[in-house]
Amino acid sequence: MIVVGGEALVDLVIDQRGGVTAKLGGGPFNSARTIGRLGGEVAFLGVLSHDRFGTQLAERLRADRVGEQLVQFTELPTTLAAAELDDHGSASYRFYITDTSAPSLSPVSLPDSMRVLHVGTLGMVLEPMASVLEHCVSRVADDVLVLLDPNCRPRITPDRDGYLARLQRLLRRADIVKVSTDDLEFIHPGDLVGAMQWLLDGGARVVLHTDGGSSVHVHTGGQVVDVPVPKVTVADTIGAGDSFGGAFAAWWDEAGLGRHDLGRTDLLIRAVAAAVEVAAVNCTHVGAEPPWRDELGDRWSPAAPA
């Protein structure tokens, strides 16, 4: 089983004309849905409200074949994010979090069947959720693959030093870190190379650097490999990074791979290429709408290593 921990919320997507559309989201929520749509066994670890938005979030998890056994429910209202789109479909976010559902995660016991733990985004910022997920990462079994997606949100991270201290603690057990160029800029302003080295020195075995429509850069410490990104007509980029991270985890797990296989660059390239295809399809949709497995055809073909 893959467990994805973090926030579920509602994006109020504001287009260039000021029109507003409510979309279900949250980085980890989107990643879990991606895994479910790709046929992976996945459970979402997070908090949902009993309000109408929370009910819709729960229904979406079920529709996308995501297990709810680790979901906690609350009477607090659903967390909201206002996503303002620019002329290129890229979104900037403002969050409404005080006394809302997502941060209120309580301590939990993770299942023995867990093979992959994927955490990130506001799950590394909002308390008490962030402390609960950090504890989960620190206590996982030796054979569990840990994937971090910081997905940094400067507007909601007033204590940058405290955030980086938490990230540094998580890196001690992280196997894979997925970061965007914006994430690297937040980690080490003006020095992307220094930010990348900081992640690797901190303990990450593999760093996957996504750079918009440019190639994905796969860093393994002593080697960097670029994986091309297909050209598509972009509706918006909401959920693209989330679907990439979820797809990588789903491919790696379905292929029967684990922590001990991370030294195989050929397998990393195949997994990243498949994840890129998933993210590209997501970008052709409005909001976070990862593809179902049958939409991908031969572009999704996990296989055990030779």
N, C-alpha and C positions, 0 to 999 in steps of 0.2 A: 504493500500500500504506500502511496505518496500522501503525506500530510502537508497541507499548505496553510500557514498561520499568518494572520494579520487582519486587516480591516475589510469590512463590507460597508458600502455607503451608497448614496445616490448622487450622481453627477448631474448638476443643472447646467446643461450645455447651452452656452450663449453664442449664437452665431454672429456673423459680421453685421447683420441687420438688427440685432437685438432680440431676435426670437429665442425662446427658451424651450428646451426639450429635456424632460427628466429621463436619465439613463441610469440603469443599475450598474454599479461599479465598485471601485476599490481595487488596488493592484493585486493583492493576494486572491481576492474573490475572482477576478478575471483570470488569474493563472490557474486556479482550481477548475474553473469552467472549461478552460482550454484543455486541460488534461482529461476531464470527463468527456468532452466532445471527441477527443482523439482515441477514446477507448480505454484509457488508463483507469486503474482502481485508485480513487482519490477521495480524501475526506477534507473538509474545510474546518479549520480551527479558528473560530471567531465568534463575535457576539452579534445577534440580530434582535431588532426590536419587535414587539408585538403590534406595532402600528402598521398602517397600510403599506408603507414602503418596505418595512421589515418582512411583512408577509409576502410581498412580491419578490424580495431577495431570496427567501426560502423556497418559493415556488420555482425560481430560476435555477437554483442549485439542483433541485430535484429533476427539472426538465433537462438539465445538462449532465445528469448522471453523476452528481457529486454527492458523496455520503455526508449525512448530517449528524453522525454519531458524536462528533466533537463540538457541535454548535451549541452555544449558550444563548439563552433568551432573556430579555430584559423589558421592563416597562418604560425605560428611557427612550426618547425619540431617536429615529435614525439619523446618523451623522450625514451631513451634506457637504458637497464640494461644488463651488461655482467654477465651471471650466469655460474660459473665454477663448474662442478660436480666433486666430489671426488669418490673414489672407491666404496662408499656405496650409491651413488646416491644423496647425500646431496649437496646443492648448496650454494656457497658464491657469493656475488654480488658486482659489481662495477657499478656506475651509471654515466650517461652522461645527465646532466640536464640543463646546462646553456642555456638560451634562447630557451627552448623547451616548448612543449605544456602543460604537466601535471601541472606545478606549477601555471599556469596563470588563475586560477579560479576567476571569478568575483562574487560579492554579488548576492544572489538569494533568492527568496521567495519560501518556501517549501509548498507543497499542504496540504490542510486541511484534506485530506483523509489519510495522513501518520499515520501509527500505530507504525512503528519501524524505527529508524534511526541508521544506522550502519556506523561508520567511523573508519579510522585508516591508518596504514602503513605510506607512505610518505605524506598522507593527514594531518599528525600531525607534519610535518617537513618543507616541502617546502612552501615558501611564494610566492604570497599572499594566496595560497590555504589553508594553515594551519589556518590562521586568519579567513578566511571566514567560514571554517567548525567549528571552535571553536565558532564563533558567532551563527551558526545554532544550535549547541548543547545547548548553553545558552538560546536560545529563544524558544525551542520546548514546546508544550503544556504539561500539567501535565499528560495526559493519554498516551503519547508517550514513548515507551520503547527505551532506548538508550543503544546500544552495542558498546563498544570500543575494537578494536584490535590493540594495539600499534605496534606489529610486528617490533620491534626496529631494526634500521639499523645503527650501530655505524659508518660505513665508511662515511655516508652521514649526520651525526649528530655531527658537530664539537662543538656545544654549548650544552653539556649534561645538564648543570644546567638549561638553558633556556628551553630545551625540558621537563625536569622533572617538571618545574614550570607550563608549559602548561598542561601536563598530570594531575597535581594536580588540576588545575582549572577545567578540564574536568570531573574529578572524582566526583566533587560536584553534577553533574547531571547524572552521569553514573549509570546504573542499573546493567549491566553485563560487565565484562572485561575478554576478552580471551587473555591469555598470554602463551608463551612457556617458557621452562627453560632458553633459551638464553635471552629472554626478561627480566626475573627476574634477571638474572645475570647483565644485563645492568642497571637495575633500582637500584639494591643494590648489588654491587660486593661482592661475597663470602658469601652472607647471603640470601639464598632463602626464609627462613622463615621470615626474616625481610622485604624483598621485598613484600611478600604476605601480611603481616600485614599492610604495608604502603598503599597498594591498598585498603584494607578493611577500614582502619582508614580514608582514604581520601574520602570515600563515596560509594564505590562499594558495592552493596548488594550481588552479586554473582561473584566469580572469577573462571573461567574455565582454569585450568593449564594443557596444553598438554605437553607431555614429550616423543616425538618421538614414538617409538613402545611400550612404557610402558603405563600404565593406565592413563586415564584423571582424574585429581584430582579436585573434585567439592567442592569449599570452600564457605560456607555461613556465615562466622563469627564464629558461635559457633559449626560448624560441618564440617567434611571433609569426603567425600564419593568418593571412587575410582570406575571408570567405565572401565572395561577391553577393550583392543584394539585387534581386530582380527589379526592373523598372515596372511600376504599376501606376494606374490613375488613382491618386490619393483622395479619398473622401475626407478623412481626418486621421490623425495618428493616435487617437485615444485607445489605450489598451495594447498598442503594438509591442511595447517592451514587456508587458505582462504576458502576452501570448507567446512571445519568444521564450521567456524563461520557463513558462509552463510546458511548452512544446519540447524544449531541451530535456527537461526532467522526464517527460512522458516517453520520449524516444529512448533515452538512456535506460530507463527502467524496463521498458518493453523488450529491449534487446538483451536483457538479463545481465546488464553491466553494473559494476559497483565502484567503490572507491579505488580498488586495486587496478582498475582499467584506465584511470585517468592519465597514465603515462603513454597511452596509445594515441598519438596525434592523429592518425588516420581515422580513428573512431570519433574523436572530438570534432574533426572536420565534417564527417557525415552527420553527426547530431546537430551541429550548428547549421549546416545547409538545410536540413529538414525544418529546423526551428525558424530559419529565415523565410522559408516558403509559407509557413503558418502566419508569421507576422505580416508578410506582404499581403496575404488575403485579408487579414484583419483591417489593413489600411484602406482597402477598397470599400469598406462598410462604414456607415456612420456610427460612432460609438464603439465600445468594446464588443465586437462580434467575431470571435475566432471561428475558423472553419470547422465543420464536422469532418471526420476522417474520410468519408467517401467523396468529399469535395476535392481532396488532394491527389487521389489516385496513386500513381507511381512516385509522386513527390514525398510520400510517407511510407517508408519501407525499412523499419528497424530490423536488424538481423544480428545474431550473435557473432562475436569476433571469430575470424578464421584462425 
